[in-house]
């Protein structure tokens, strides 16, 4: 038992660890799992007036302190009334809401209150240095502040890029002055040596390029334009984007590095616009650490709206023309915004402090409103479908709340970070019983700085904030679709989410129902350099073209492509062939020269008729065997010739029908032997005729040669030589069944392979030799007396025979498949018919039509004359 428990202990620990990991994974993903049911996905914003260009560069600076005094009841009311008409009231409202929430919380900074010591806004960011002294020494209403015991915070943003010199001088004059930025991340302010006391609440976009590339690949877009600010952030983003697209098929149609100097980009506005308009890319990525500059550049366009999908991380408003795009299209702005949980209660706070029964439109204008979750989908459908008929009064009557934007969320977390740092410092002082009086603001700021840089906390809405070494974890991104529904109403719909913490391939999630709600259709526009090559075509790259640009080239013969955008076509197997569209291989039909084939049927019918006619000729000759015309020129040789010609006609049937090993052998061997018999018989007949007229009384030896029947031995001797050649052929390389996949498209032809081609031509050559000999002998005897002479007919028969087979050779080699077989059959039938007709047709005519001429008396009468 003891050994068993020890063996199972490691497995128990492994199972326990796995269970703990599963629990931790589930707990970490609860916010994302709950997001689908609690997060609002449809937002709206009122736009009462045109935004002026100068509003786009607004920057705000708030000086905050913590005082050991209770907050007056109307403190924020007085402060917000002062800020109500300023251009940065949205940030002041978010700041006041957060400070009020902290001041009411008894668990953070008890017996202390956060106050706004000073507020300053400036458009160009160049704050005169003489104002800095006034910030620290001007008296603040209703409060006394000992500068020796307090450390002030500067909360600043959103646009800090032109204020580098200001912060350098600020660090010189006030070296321990803590500054927290709620604007976009700037790499220049992450330098710990140059700016040790600047904290940036907005994290660096470490996974933005991956999120955008994942989104583009999801919709199969590969032709993308880039508009990027020409600064460190823009160059770094371009580097990350190229890294993420390195092993993908995404290509950049153009890359516009937009100057951050206002004079420069105003001069190049037309160039940027024309390049985008002339490009075939429907997807344009816009990235700038100064989104106001890029937005200002696009707002200067007075041309009609161009339909593009603008992918950005900021809420840039397209189109900028008075002609808004109608609902039902995916064109518009797709923004990747850092995911934040909803901070509720902001609307009630504004109404309470301003004593409003309904929301003031001017106060609502800068922020996004959202309906309660239960009514969000139905109300959004009303806004999207009847945006021109929806009145602002109707919106104000509905139950809705106000959402924080990214900068407001950064203000919210920045104030909480400051409060938690102060709280931790106070607790540390109490534990160590430290006395703070007389140490000066610099000492307090240094201590507070050490707490602020290491603080980490969870805000009231569950968001984890880590300030350690100013390093933030990678952020999740909400993907939102923005469009102008009317002149005074904008709609923002959350259509998806990206999380870098999920496994590769599952980091990207789309809400199909929200895409349908936002665009009216789930069909996405295409953004491709070249149209897809459909099956049957392959991609072909020309010199100078981008990697994702190509032309579609049809697949070569007997090659297919069964997928879209294939680089190479595939060869069909030997037993298959490509269809007309060249997108799939089809099994070839097994065919041969059959009796069902019209050509095979015609040849078989001809062979049957000729063989039948030959049989009739033989019957006529046998019936009239005692007549002089039959006896002339050796009756036995005539019978042999007729029968051999009949077999010549019948051997054609071996070439028709399904080939097998037996028919393949018989068709060639039978053809060679029976034709040898026929030609050698003709040779014997011509020799007989020639000898018959050369015999004289003094030529007793020649007479004995003729009388003894020696010419009859020519047939077996010649046939024996042909049989020897055929035996050698069968022994060396006999004919066999073969297939021909290439002669006819889409078919596999079953044919008889002759085996040894040399043996085949030896057989034909031997036949040619016999035919030439017969023709020579017949030609020599053609001028002899013709009473008993058939030499002329034999000459013509051999002439026809030689002509047919001389013509056969080039025609045979120029054909393939079943036609080649048909040519050979036709040559057999034609040559045999020629011999039959030339030799026996005149005799049949006399026997049947002129019987009076077939008598000894008529022959003698003719011979006298």
Buried (B, 14 or more C-beta within 10 A) or exposed (E): EEEEEEEEEEEEEEEEEEEEEEEEEEEEBEBBEEBEEEBBBBBBBBBEEEEEEEBBBBBBBBBBBBBEBEBBEEBBBEBBEEBBEBBBBBBBBBBBBBBBBBBEEEEBBEEBBBBBBBBBBBBEBEBEEEEBEEBBEEEBEEBEBEEBBBBBBBBBBBBBBBBBEBBEEBBEEBEBBBBBBBBBBBEBBBEEEEBEBBBBBBBBBBBBBBBBBBBBBEBBBBBBBBBBBBBEBBEBBBEBBBEBBEEBBBBBBBBBBBBBEBEEBEEBBEEBBEBBEEBEBBBBBBBBBBBBBBBBBBBBBEEEBBEBBBBBBBBBBBBBBEEBBEBEBBBBBBBBBBBBBBBEBBBEBBBEBBEEEEBEBEBBBBBBBBBEBEEBBEBBEBBBBEBEEBEEEEBBEEEBBBBBBBBBBBBBBBBBBBBBBBBBBBEEEEEEEEEBEEBBBBBBBBBBBBBBBEBEBEBEEEBEBBBEEBEBEBBBBBBBBBBBBBEBBBBBBBBBBBBBEBEEEEBBBBBEEBBEBBBBEEEBBBBBBBEEBBBBBBBEBEEEBBEBBBBBEBBEEBBBBEEEBBEEBBBBEEEBBBBEEBBBBEEBEEBBBBEEBEBBBEBBEBBBEBBEBBBEBBEBBEEBEEBBBBEBBBBEBBBBBBBBBBBBBBBBBBBBBEBEEEBBBBBBBBBBBBBBBBBBBBBBBBBBBBBBBEBEEEEEEEBEBBEEEBBBEBBEEBBEBBBEBBEEBBEEBBBBBBBBBBBBEBBBBBBBBBBBEEBBEBBBEBBBEBBBBBBBBBBBBBEBEEEBBBBBBBBBBBBBBBEBBEEBEEBBEEBBBBBBBBBBBBBBBBBBBBBBBBBBEBBBEBBEEEEEBBEEEBBEEEEEE
